[in-house]
Amino acid sequence: MSHSNDPHSSGKRLNERSRMVTEGVARAPNRSMYYAMGYKEEDFVNKPMVGVANGHSTITPCNSGLQPLADAAVAALKSANANPQIFGTPTISDGMSMGTEGMKYSLISREVIADCIETCVNGQWMDGVVVIGGCDKNMPGGMMAIARTNVPAIYVYGGTIKPGHYKGQDLTIVSTFEAVGEFTAGRLDQTDFKEIEKRACPGTGSCGGMYTANTMSSAFEALGMSLPYSSTMSNEDGEKTASAAESAKVLVEAIKKGIKPRDIITRKSIENAVAVIMAVGGSTNAVLHFLAIAHAAEVPWTIDDFERIRRKVPVICDLKPSGKYVATDLHKAGGIPQVMKILLDAGLLHGDCMTITGQTVAESLKDVPSTPAANQDVIRPIANALYPQGHLAILKGNLSPEGCVAKITGLKNPVITGPARVFDSEDAAMEAIMAQSIKAGDIVVIRYEGPRGGPGMREMLSPTSALVGQGLGESVGLITDGRFSGGTWGMVVGHVAPEAAVGGPIGLIKEGDSVTIDAHQQLIQLNISDAEMAARRSAWTPPAPRYTRGVLAKFGKLASSASKGAVTDPGFSQPE
């Protein structure tokens, strides 16, 4: 949907800049502010004002290597006869805040980032924007703002971290979380534990497996909003800087051609993005984030659409957390273009979707081989897929009538029925896990951690990794109205909706109740009678909000259900 009549469209903005030169006294204050920054009169005539939304931060290695990319983009914009306007966006480190109260700010930061970019782009009447981000929520936050503002835009991913190494094994940040469980269970000595901790993150870049940041960057490339091959580059490699510069040049051409985000972000292109997410074994968070991106772009898209795509797209990449390889291995094997070409040839992608370069998907992939290289096994042909169907299953049942998300790859048998071990916070659950009071066959229930109840929908990487480290990843189920990290694997179900804080059935489970998770039947079930469920519901009372002031309180009041993307601006109404 292109908004050519939008008063904030790039053509009208450029015309407005030109009028600043000719309208005399009335526009003098506008010009004076620009002159203070070194602008010349000719800068107001047919030279687009292009924002550079720079997520650089020394908070996290995911973002600490972004400044060189921003510098390259700025230089390229100037050489392309555009005026770069640099502004910052915040970030939260998911890895550093994991398992703490700070993780409640992670999902909220997605909204803050989107709001920051929208505010600057529209408030300053920018003609286009280069969005540069690294850590997980930088990705959807930036794309939501791109979709909202609908001025020509391109996403520049900061790049992945390179793997750490210890005793012949590749390490990622998840290795450290799993080592906690191994150490607690006596399966790892203190020397090895410390060495894993020190070596897991060897430099700058976002977490190295097919976790949330790399999942979203891959999806943005498939969506057509990032350049080919850019989503799997390492932050530390020179090709990443060169790609940032090329991205800026491509954006200036898109401004000239009037190519806008909503020309690119369509129902068909989101299908392409989700197909790639399934093919690479991506993060459960992609479900939440693409619901929000579709909402921002006013594209009809529901949680059931993920299941529709899952059933027809196989997993063809052997990537962590449940596989062997990391994003740099995927890049060497041909990257996302190779994955896309395999899917395109199988009729699983829409080749006619437009990309930011002005080419269609099919045109951009025409020189990519139809089969992956024989000297690697990161990317497989469809005939030798790891799994015949996608890994992100949407389960429903009396525990989650709106739907929830299960990652089912890497499991020998994604079916379990067992007694509920009920915890009203992640902290309480983690205490029980570390005390080794969770046993094989248990179903851990972590509730009141949803968008409103948390508030902020914390990721449960610490509990799930501790269970895996204790050897319980296959034999213990875990359900939550919170989220999971992209690094999570095991018998886990997240985004249970409605959440406990608004009266969802997950809030009605009692300790010891029988619970069933059955990915084959796409079922999540509390095994009690309808009458008992109704009696518990009538006796339930909502808890008091955990926060009454500040951004956490605001998010807790405004956030939609996880099944709707946990968005804070209702606006566009998705179909039921």
C-alpha positions, 0 to 999 in steps of 0.5 A: 500500500503506497501512500502517495497522497500522504502529506509527509511523503518524500516528494512533498518533503523535497518540494517543501525544502525547495520552497524554503529557498524561495519563500523569503522571510517566513522560512528564514527561521527554518533555514537559520537552524540548518545554517548553524550546522554548516548547510548552504543555500543549495542544500535546500534544492533537490537534495534529500534530507536523509536520516541515519538512525544510529543505534551505536552504544557501548551498552552491548557488543551487539551495538558497540561496532555500529559507529563505523557503519553509520560513518560509512553511510553518512559518507555515502549519502554525502557522495550521493548528493544527499544531506545526512541527518544523524540521530540516536536510538536506544538499546537494551542488551537482552543477554546482559539483562536476561534473568533480571528485572531489567529484561522487562525493558527489552520488549518495551525498548522495541516500542521506544525505538520505533517511537524515536525513529518515527518522531525524528523522521516525521518531526523533521520531515526527513525524505528517507531514513537509513536505520542501523541496529544490532541487538534483538529489539533494534530490528523490529523496532526499526522496521515498525518505524519504517512501516509507520512513517512510509518514507523511503528506507533501508535497514542496515543490520550491524552484523553477527558476532564471530563464534568463540572457541573452546576445546574444539567447540564453537561457542555463543552466548547461549553456551554460557547460559547452558554452562550454568545448568551443567555446572549446577548439576555437577556436569562441568568443572569450574575451570571449564565453566570460567573458560566458556564464560570468558570465550563465548563472545570474542568481539563485536556483533550480535549473538552468533546463532540463529537467535533473534537478531540474526533471525530478524536480519535474515527475515528483513533481507527476505522481506526486501528491506535490506541488501542481499547477503547483508544479514549474515555478515560479521560486524568485524569484517570490512564487507559489513562497512562496505555494505552499509555504504552501498545501502545508503547509495541504494536508498538515495536511488529509492528516494529518487524513484519514490520506492516506499516501504509499503510498496515492499512490505506486503502480505506476499513479502511477509510470507517470504520473510516467514518462509525464510524464518522457517527454513533457517530455524529462526527464533520464536520472537519472530512471530511476535515481531512480524505480527507487530511489523504487519500491524505497523504496515497495515498488512492483514496478518494473524498468528494463524498465518505462521502455522499456514507457512510452517506446514509447507516450508521445511527446515533446511539450515542446520543452525544453533540453537538446536543445530550445529552451525552459526551465522558466519557459517551460513554466510560462507555457505551462500547466505540468505540468497542461497536459502531463498533461491532454494525456496523460490525454485520449490515454489515457496517464495513469491518471486515478483515481490519488489525489493529496495533495490528496485529489482524483484526477488526473482531478479535479485536471485537470478545468478544464485545457484539452484543447489547449495555447494556440495562441500558444506552441510549448513544449507541443505537441498529440500530433498535432504531437509532437516525437518519436512515442516517448519519448527515454529508451531502455533498451538491452541487449546483450553490453555491458550485459546488465542494461540501460543508458540512452540519451537519443535525442532531438535526434539525426539518427541514433542509430546508430553503430559505431566504435573504442573509446577506452577510459578508466578514469576521467572525468579521463583521458577529459576530458584526451584530449577537451581535447587534441582527440585524440577524432575523429568516429566514435570511441566514448569508453568511460569505466568504473570510474565506476559506483556501486561502482567510482567510487564514487558514479557521477559525472555526465559533463557535462564530457566530453559538453559539451566534445564538443558544444562541439567539434562532435562531439555527433552524431558521437562516441559515449560509453558509461559505467557512470557517469551523465549530467547532465540537461543532457547530450545527444548520442550518449551511453549511461550506467548501463551495468550490470553496471559494470566494478568488479564484472566487467561487460563494459564492463571488458573492452573494449580500445582500438580494439575495434569497439562499436555503439550502436543505439537503433533496435534498443535494442542496445549491443554489443561486436563480438567473439566469445563465445569472446574475451569469455569469455577476457577475462572469465577474465583480468579481476581486480577493482581495489582499492577507491579508498576504504577509509574514510568515506562513499565506502567505505560506498557502494562496499560497499553500493550495488546495481547501477544497474539496481536504482537504486544503492540501499544498503538491499536490503530489498524485492526487485524482480522480475527 
